Amino acid sequence: MATRKSPSKNSKGGRKIHKVMKEHKEGKLKSGSGRKVKNRKQAIAIALNEAREAGAKIPKKKATKKKATKKAATKSATKKKASRKSKS
């Protein structure tokens, strides 16, 4: 079982991430629009982005399988209703 290695505090990426997360904890972290970041996940995204820009080797997020969208689900439901009406 492979584990994902996180950047250490001594590496370039680790220092950047540590700095950004500390700013978030203190309530000083701001997004690109200038508003304060209140969401922890958004702070992590900003930290990883800044680390990548600084040249740290941080892998991109793996793509997940997308579930059927609501629009696609309603299309199939309407097709079923239409086929039932035509049979009657």
Backbone as a ProteinNet text record, in pm:
[ID]
protein_1_A
[PRIMARY]
MATRKSPSKNSKGGRKIHKVMKEHKEGKLKSGSGRKVKNRKQAIAIALNEAREAGAKIPKKKATKKKATKKAATKSATKKKASRKSKS
[TERTIARY]
83.9	0	88.7	74.5	155.4	92.8	176.4	127.2	175.6	98.8	134.2	228.5	341.8	439.7	406.1	394.9	365.3	495.9	495.3	618	659.5	787.6	835.4	850.5	860.4	872.3	1004.4	1101.3	1232	1241.3	1148.3	1154.2	1091.7	1116.3	1063.4	911.1	850.5	704.6	648.1	714.5	668.9	670	772.7	781.4	668.5	641.1	535.1	399.5	373	246.5	231.6	338.2	334.9	303.3	365.2	344.3	199.3	146.1	9.5	-91	-71.3	-165.2	-158.2	-42.1	-29.1	-106.3	-95.9	-172.6	-322.3	-365.5	-507.8	-552.6	-471.1	-505.1	-516.1	-431.2	-432.9	-542.4	-603.1	-709.7	-658.7	-536.5	-475.9	-467.5	-502.3	-490.7	-601.2	-562.1	-658.9	-650.4	-764.5	-769.5	-727.3	-731.7	-692.1	-779.2	-904.6	-995.7	-977.4	-895.8	-868.6	-954.3	-1043.4	-1128.5	-1058.2	-1094.2	-1034.7	-1082.2	-990.1	-1021.9	-1068.6	-1191.1	-1247	-1254.3	-1250.1	-1263.8	-1126	-1112.6	-985.2	-941.5	-1035.9	-1001.9	-951	-1008.4	-963	-821.4	-793.3	-658.5	-557.1	-594.1	-504.1	-478.2	-582.9	-567.3	-473	-485.5	-397.8	-254.7	-237.5	-103.8	-36.1	-108.3	-49.9	-18.1	-103.6	-81.5	43.3	58	177	303.1	295.5	412.3	452.4	352	382.1	445.6	394.7	451.2	594.6	626.6	762.3	857.3	803	887.6	890.5	804.4	801.5	737.7	785.2	731.3	614	496	375.5	283.8	241.9	157.8	21.2	-35.1	-168.2	-270.9	-387.9	-495	-540.4	-560.8	-605.9	-750.1	-780.5	-916.1	-1004.1	-1124.4	-1217.8	-1322.2	-1387.5	-1493.5	-1612.9	-1665.5	-1779.3	-1907.9	-1995.8	-2126.2	-2216.1	-2323.9	-2419.7	-2476.7	-2480	-2530	-2680.8	-2734.4	-2878.6	-2949.2	-2887.6	-2947.5	-2958.2	-2854.2	-2854.9	-2957.2	-2972.9	-3069.2	-3212.1	-3238.7	-3374.4	-3404.3	-3303.8	-3324.5	-3367	-3298.4	-3332.2	-3469.3	-3506.9	-3638.6	-3749.1	-3728.4	-3830.8	-3843.5	-3732.3	-3736.9	-3819.9	-3803.6	-3878.5	-4027.8	-4062.8	-4202.9	-4263.9	-4188.9	-4237.9	-4260.1	-4171.9	-4186.8	-4305.2	-4334.6	-4448	-4580.1	-4583.5	-4706.1	-4733.6	-4629.3	-4648.3	-4695.3	-4659.6	-4701.8	-4849.6	-4903.8	-5043	-5143.2
-117.2	0	123.8	204.1	324.4	438.1	511.3	625.9	752.5	855.8	984.1	1056.9	1096.5	1165.9	1313.9	1368.5	1511.3	1589.2	1713.2	1792.7	1822.8	1807.5	1834.3	1984.7	2026.2	2168.5	2227.2	2140	2188.7	2206.4	2146.4	2160.4	2293.6	2331.8	2458.8	2459.6	2351.1	2342.2	2336.7	2263.6	2250.3	2382.4	2462.2	2593.4	2683.9	2680.4	2763.8	2724	2593.7	2543	2578.4	2560.2	2591.7	2739.8	2827	2971.4	3009	2955.7	2988.8	2936.9	2814.9	2759	2834.2	2884.5	2964.9	3096.3	3157.7	3279.8	3253.5	3139.4	3104.1	3089.6	3025.1	3003.3	3136	3230.8	3363	3452.2	3410.9	3489.3	3599.2	3587.1	3690.3	3650.2	3526.4	3478.3	3537.1	3588.9	3648	3578.5	3571.9	3510.5	3613.7	3574.4	3663.9	3788	3776.8	3891.2	3985.1	3946.1	4032	4002.4	3904.4	3869.1	3768.1	3767.9	3673.2	3532.3	3438.2	3298.6	3237.8	3185	3125	2973.5	2922.2	2779.5	2713	2605.8	2536.1	2473.9	2417.1	2355	2458.2	2577.2	2682.9	2724.9	2729.3	2764.8	2661.3	2534.5	2428.2	2441.8	2472.5	2490.1	2605.8	2714.8	2830.7	2793.4	2720	2679.6	2591	2493	2403.4	2477.5	2570.1	2648.4	2734.7	2800.7	2884.5	2800.4	2681.2	2593.4	2549.3	2517.2	2477.6	2592.2	2714.1	2831.1	2856.4	2820.9	2839.6	2732.4	2631.9	2529.2	2398.6	2381.6	2257.5	2147.1	2026.1	1912.5	1854.7	1904.9	1857.9	1803.5	1677	1619	1685.2	1688.9	1745.5	1648.8	1701.7	1620.5	1518.7	1394.1	1290.2	1316.7	1292.7	1312.1	1198.9	1233.3	1132.9	1107.1	992.8	961.4	1050.3	1110.7	1200.1	1118.9	1155.7	1091.4	1152.4	1083.4	1135.5	1265.7	1363.9	1493.1	1490.8	1588.2	1596.4	1612	1688.8	1713	1582.5	1501.8	1374.6	1279.7	1283.5	1196.7	1235	1363.4	1405.7	1373.8	1378.2	1343.8	1198.3	1109.3	967.2	940.2	1013.5	995.9	1039.7	1148.2	1195.3	1100.5	1040.4	943.3	822.1	776.6	661	692.3	812.6	852.4	857.6	910.5	923	786.2	691.8	557.1	485.2	510.4	448.7	502.3	631.4	692.7	641.2	623	579.5	433.7	352.6	212.6	200.6	295.5	287.2	312.6
0	0	0	-102.3	-115	-34.9	35.6	111.7	45.4	59.2	-0.5	94.7	43.2	125	128.7	248.8	261.8	268.2	222.7	225.7	369.6	399.2	535.2	555.4	679.6	710.5	660.7	634.3	591	439.7	365.4	220.3	178.6	54.8	3	8.7	-37.6	-37.2	103.5	190.7	328.2	403	379.6	445.9	398.5	268.1	211.6	269.3	272.2	324.1	471.1	546.7	689.9	712.2	633.3	646.7	615.8	507.7	467.1	569.4	618	715.2	848.1	882.3	1003.9	988.3	869.1	841.4	852.8	800.3	806.8	952	1031.7	1172.7	1247.5	1210.7	1274.6	1218.3	1107.8	1046.4	955.6	907.8	822.9	675.7	644	507	420.5	303.2	211	76.5	9.3	-123.3	-227.7	-353.2	-461.8	-470.8	-429.3	-435.6	-316.4	-220.7	-105.4	16.2	6.1	119.4	208.6	336.3	429.7	398.1	410.6	386.4	517.8	519.5	640.2	630.3	508.6	484.8	487.2	564.6	578.1	445.3	371	243	143.1	146.1	56.8	94.7	225.8	271.9	225.5	229.5	184.2	34.7	-41.1	-186.1	-217.3	-144.7	-163.9	-128.6	-19.7	24.7	-79	-131	-231	-359.7	-398.3	-519.2	-505.6	-391.7	-370.2	-366.5	-307.9	-302.8	-442.4	-526.2	-664.6	-742.4	-720.5	-788.4	-745.2	-619.6	-569.1	-621.7	-689.3	-749.1	-673	-573.5	-497.4	-580.4	-561.2	-634.7	-554.9	-583.5	-516.5	-624.6	-612.1	-716.6	-723.7	-844.2	-861.8	-805.4	-773.2	-717.6	-821	-777.1	-867.8	-907.8	-1033.2	-1083.3	-1031.9	-990.4	-942.8	-1049.4	-1040	-1135.1	-1105.7	-1210	-1192.3	-1189.5	-1099.7	-1091.9	-1198.3	-1227.9	-1325.8	-1273.3	-1357.7	-1315.4	-1303.4	-1235.9	-1216.5	-1350.9	-1440.8	-1571.8	-1650.4	-1647.5	-1718.9	-1658.2	-1527.5	-1459.9	-1497.3	-1509	-1545	-1690.4	-1777.3	-1917.6	-1930.8	-1860.2	-1869.5	-1809.8	-1706.3	-1644.9	-1740.6	-1812.7	-1907.1	-2026.1	-2068.9	-2177.8	-2136.4	-2013	-1963.6	-1959.1	-1914	-1906.4	-2045.8	-2142	-2279.4	-2341.3	-2314.1	-2371.5	-2307.9	-2182.3	-2115.5	-2175.1	-2203.4	-2259.1	-2399.5	-2479.8	-2617.9	-2624.4	-2525.1	-2520.8	-2486.1	-2410.6	-2365.8	-2474.2
[MASK]
++++++++++++++++++++++++++++++++++++++++++++++++++++++++++++++++++++++++++++++++++++++++

